[in-house]
Every structure is written in structure tokens, then in C-alpha cells.
Amino acid sequence: MILVIAEKPSVAQSIAKVIGATTRRDGYMEGNNYIVSWCVGHLVGLADASSYDERYAKWRYSDLPIVPAEWLFEVPRDKEKQFEVLKNLMNDNRVTELVCATDAGREGELIFRLVYNKAGCKKPFKRLWISSLEDSAIREGFNHLRDSKDFDRLYEAALARSKADWIVGINGTRLFTTLYNKKLIVGRVQTPTLAMLVEREGKINGFHKEKHFNIHIEKDGLTADLEKIKTEEEAKTIEATCDKKQAVVSSVHKETKSVNPPKLYDLTTLQREANRYFGFTAQQTLELVQTLYEKKLLTYPRTDSQYITEDMEDTVRQVISIVCRKMSDFVEKEHEPDIARITNNSKVTDHHAIIPTVQLEKQDISALPTSEQKILSLVSMRLLAATGEKHICDETQITVTCEGYEFRTKGKNVTQDGWKGIEQRFKATFGNKDKEEAERVLPDVCEDDVLDSVEASVTEHFTTPPKPFTEDTLLSAMETAGNGEFDDETEKKGLGTPATRAGIIEKLVKGGFIERKGKSLAPTKDGNNLVCVLPEQITSPSMTAEWENTLMQIERGQADAGEFLDGIIKMTESLVKAYPFLSEAETSRFDTDKEVIGKCPRCGSLVYVGKDNFYCSSKECSFCLWEDNKFFSSKKKKLTKKIAKELLEKRQCYVTGLYTPKRQQLYDAIIKLDDTGGKYVSFKMEFTK
């Protein structure tokens, strides 16, 4: 039998249906000589630092840097059952070979390989590499399964990425947390992303607006401008000089311009536009596209390509025809789609651009949730626009001379809406307010025309600060970060990948380092402070972008994973050596008004006094001591601040006046903190002799 392993149960079900594995079992399906099971995301991951040495359970500067000589891998407790299912299936004598059917990308490859290795499996396996979950795509994929060796380098890059993130994350986070007594999360990608937000806010806060003046002259519907005069006095002088005077049209320049259609969507571009049109976060868009992919209505979402391949032409023509019928609101007239414009084999590596599938024909779009309808419509609109006609307009620039001053104006006349007409109809359908600024309609004038007695006026204006990042603009900045550091021949990958950028933003929000203000993103006080205390080597977008580029080169066999990790380790070692201690004033940088009674035994962050508890200051840590907890309440005792403080400092406390219902008397005992990392903290009791 052949064991097929997918990444999610829903994907496994789609595959099982096509290949005939229809009998349900506990954790898998089988039939037609196939067994189909799934991983539930990352079943196996790099072990925590404490797995290497018990002393690493506590966070201490003296233990840094932590760099494993040999890497350990573990299965999270909540996923042990499914791992055992896969392990038993892999070792089942009926199974002679496997098919890796996890998501066709770097992380999907890592998910399968770690399970395969952890289970000690040695059986041969092949790779299913598809960009759609349509039945036809799955059948085609199984008819052309690929050799697993073709993806060894992809796995090397994925594993190197995982280890690099572990080294930087574990050491950087522990280093700055122990120095500042607050959980400060440092990450290879998220820290430079945070740095870009902090830099932008610094420019906004440091911006000093400057006043300037524009002078306008108007006659017979023609208005021309002289802009950015620095002083009001000069502007008023020009106004007085030109008012009621004669002006001459000194030049008329007409030019026909065409704007080519946009490219198809890759994930990042789709996330940006979904944020711009609908206010969706990058994470929300990723989840919606993933859902539509699993419903077989969109192709694979985690792609960085904006093109299709030549062999897809017939399918794409069919999809366009379906879109025109199902979403006629976008279509004003029939035109021959320009498929060649979106076709480029050399620009498609792992996956082609995101497009609808032929399954759209059978789908009642109105039955989908509104958010899914929006994303499906957006992707459909882009397919029509990308294969549409050019947008053509006549652009006119006019210069008018009056009393020696030159005033200018420009306008345009659209002669062919083309693809922009499709886009505008899409916006109208969803009531989108993101409309282009209206162009001036210019009267028909010729060079040397005389304008008698023009009316002059002055308006006051101010320079504007840089705009705060939105998820749209931040994703764009992440995508192009560090581009200036590379030459033109280098493939630029920026910060993170299309699949990880949304998660990075969410981690920064969850960690309390950035916050959403409407559509804008801004660093919090802790976010600003964190970037201030970190060295440039950690916050530099260009360095992290270079790492991403190296990972891509590892995928292609153009760089060595070992050398890449050696560079990460050396950088981490130098980072630890650069921060042996801090001044007392500096360590209080992250202090709050909350009362601190000790450090968290789990993560080393400060423990605050709450209303009726004592809790860890880290939002990602669940450690909490409740005043009224089951252990102390059963002994008719309250966990006071004094007891809590001693438990955190010494891990034990001598407590008097404890009650036992068995003997109806009070007694004294040593209460020990016995924290196992679960939802609730446990305690043990010892009696003195």
C-alpha cells in the first residue's frame, strides 16, 4: 500500500476522495491500495532549550549563548496522538512507499521531513506537487509524482531557516529579557520589521510642517498654478502683479499615454490590496485564501509568482470565460484576453499566480460568507484586468506666462478605459471609496492664445509628514527591504516570505510591540524601547533580507546551509559578548507603574501584582498565582503577597496556621512551588522535623 501524508485533514479528505481511499479510520482513511493521513500543521519541531540541559529551564545570562551541538526534535503534547498514528502507519508492514502531499513549499517540505525522520522511517517516498485542490489537478499530480531527491535542497533551506530562527530567537530573547527584567521577544524577521515601524514613527514625530503658498490664475475655465512659494509676502506680490493682467499660452504639449494592465496576484500583493479595499489584515486574507483553496475555488495561496506557465493557457481561458459569466458586474464588453501578457515560465518557480479555478462554474457565490465573496471577486477581477486592454488617454500639459511668471496645468482625456474600467466597476460593486483623484478637464487652447484680464488668487498649504504604515504599505516595505543593498542580478526576497509575513505582523501585535489604530500600524512604547536597545545587526532590514536571499540560494544549491548557520552563530555569540551588563538606570527602561514582586520561573519576565493574583508580565506566558486557589483555600489560607514573593525568590515559603479538616487543628509546613508549566500552578508541602 502507499501512504499519502497531507498537511491538514481537509486537504487529506480532498486527496482521499480522488484516489479512492474512502474508508474512515481513526486518524486516517484507506482504500484502493492507499492510506491517506495528515500532520495537523507542525507535528514535530525543534526542542526547547531545557531539553538540552535542565539548567536552561531558568533564564540566565551566564548560560548564553545556547547553541546545540546536535539538534533535538520533539512532538507537542497536544499533537502526540496524531504523530503516533503516522508513526504506526509508516512502520506498518502493508506500507511499501509514501507520498509527501503536504503544502508544496518550503514549510510544507519541512513539516513532512521532520515527521518522517522522527518516526525513523526509511521507506522510499515521492512528492506530490500541485497548485490546486481541484480533482483534475490532484489526478494530474498523482500521474506525475516527483522524485523526493528533487526537494532535498528545499528541505535543507527550510531546516536552516528553522535553526536560524531558534538560535536568534532563543538567545536574543533570553539575553534582553534577563538584562531588562521583561520578556522582550527578539526574532530574525520580526525585529527588523518592528524597526521599520519605529523609524517611520520617528520621522512622523520629528516632522516640522512648513508653510508654502500656491498662486492660481483663471480665465474662461482654464486654471493654471505657480506652486510652492515660500513666503506669503512674495505670493501676495505675484498675485497683485498678475491680477487683471494679460496672459499668453506659451506652450501646449499633448501626448498619448497607455498604462499596461497589472500583473496577477501573488500572496503579498493580494494581501496588500485586500487591506486597501476591505481593511482585511494580512492574516485574515491568508486565512480566507487558504479556505477558498481548500474549497477548490482558488489556486495555491502561498506563492511569490505573478505569472502562469504556457501549458495553462487553455485552462486560464476557460476560467476567464467562467468569471465573465459568473461575475458580469465587472465586464462591460467582450474582449480577447491577452494570455501572453501573464505567461512567463521563467517567472514561475514553485507555484504560479493566484487565480480562480474552473470549480467556480459550479459554485453559488452568494452562498459563500461575505468575506470569502470579496476575496474571490478581487482575485477574479485581477485576472480579467491582467488580461484586459491597455488604458489609453491623451495627456495635455499647458504653460501660461503672465508678467514673466510661468503657471502650469495638466489634464487628461481617456480614450480607452481598458483594464481600469474593470477595476472601477469592481470598486463600484463593493462601494469602495478608494477612487483616483479626478483629473482636470482642460478647455481647448492653442499655443500663443491670449487670455485677457486673468483672475489671480493665493492659497495656503503645508507640507505633510510621512504617512503611518498600514498593513498594505508595511507588507510592501517588508517585500522590498534591503533591495538597495543588492545588485541588479540578485533575486530580492526582503523580510520573510509571502507565507510568513502575516504571522510576523500578528506576533508583534500579540507581543504588545505594535498596535492597530484603525487601518494604521504603530509601535507601542515597549516597541520603541526595544528597537532603541537592540544593536543594528539585529534591527537591520538589509541584513535579514540578505539572510532570506541566502536561504533561497540554498534551495537552488547556490549556497551552503552549514556556512549560513555558522554566520548566524558567530553573530549571536558576538551579540551576547557585547552586553555583559547594564547600568541600573538602563535596566529600568521598561518599568511600569505596576508593582513587581519577582521574576517568572517559566520565562524570566517580571511578575506583577494584580487585583486578585500575581501574574507574569509577558503576554505569551500563562504563569499566574491566584490569591484564592484550590491548594491554599482547602487549608483556609490566602496566598498573600508576602508568600508569593518568597515563593518566587526561594521557590518555597514557611507558612503557619494551615488547617486540616481531618484533625480539626492548625499546623505549620513548608510550601514549595511545583510548577510544571500547565494552566494552573501546583504546590507541594513538606513538614519540618
C-alpha angles and dihedrals in degrees: 000000000000119000113213116195119196129184099240136025092241092055090045090054092052091050094044092053092054098046095042103252094141104146111099121223133170103290097350147042129230143188143111091044091304134110114196122195138153145225105223092225118297103007093169127035142164111292122251118261092254089063089069096049132358091228090067089069084083120059111236132159091221091065094057137144099043109195117162116229088206121018121239126207129203142185117234112243094242091056100044094101095057092043090055089050091054094042092052092046092050090052094043109121090223091064113084100167142005139224119213103218100164118128109306100247145075097289094042089055091050093049093056098040094051091052091045092051096041090052089052092236118170099173118121119261139189132208128247106207114184137149098204137042093217112130091244092052092050092049091048090049093052090048089056105035111171131228112265090226089068087071102043091104091049088056091047090054092046093050092046089051091050094049093045091052090049094051095046094039099046096042099037094046094046093044097054094034092057092044096051101028091234132099102259112178114213119190136178092237107016095056096058088043089055089047091058090054092048092048091051093049090049090056091048094048093043094048118118112197118227126207122230137166136228123205119209131194121195135189132159094346095314114116121183128182141215105199141202103019105173103216132044090222093059091044092052090048092053090046092052092045094053103034112113091359130124120266131192129211097238098180141008116191118186124186134172110226130188127198116208119227117267123257123260119270126278114187097266094049091047091050091050095051094042087056091048096046103033107013092243116158117237090251093051091051092049091051092048094049090047090052092049089048090053089048086055093240098112133034125247110313106204096076133128095197126100097191141072129222127253094251090061096063097102092046092049092050088053092049092049090052090051092048091051090054098041097041103033092155089081095048121079099166139001118260135169106262114237099228093169090066092064096038121097121140092192091058094055115079113155100353140008126236122294111270136154119267131232086256085082087080091070097039123103095218093195089061091064121091111269093248091054091047089055095052093044090049092047093053091045092050091051092052090054092044094047091054094038133103126283119271106241129190140161109240119200127193118192129190119199121193120208125172090338095310122114118223121189138199137168138195141166141220116210112224097174124021092197116160093351089065089059090049093048092050089051091053091049091050091057096036090242115178095202096110127157118253109267114253120231115259105227125209117238106267134160134214113278093022110150121228111199124208100357120197114238126201140169129223127192121228140174132213112250129225123242112282120252115255118268120194086259095056095036091054088050091050091048091050094053100033112136095010091129090060094061132069122244093264094059118098104232120217103167121198115346125331132282088263096052107036095084091051092050091056091048092050091054091050093046091047091056095244097113132023137200118243104184105300092339128093121213135174118250124227089268090049092054092046093048093054090046093057098043122088121246093251089068098039098041112114091198093058093050090045088054089053090052089050091051091051089054089050090052088055088056097043093250096115137035121246092210093055090047092054092044088058091050091050094049091049091050093048092052090047092056092047091051093061110049094147144343134224117259090248092053094049089059093058092106097040118132133194089261118109114252121210102173148311127301112256090214105049107002096244122135119278114224131204109247133189093275103353147043110242140182114257092222113096089210095056123079098199111134136155112208119207091220104043129153096252097052095035091056087059092046090245132126122223098238129196090255093054092045092050092051092046090054094045101040101014088235140059135194107235126189132199099037115166129225120189091204096069100019091231141107124249141178127237145160111258113207127199106240102180114174096176096257130131092277128039116241130213136204129205130219128182124220117233 
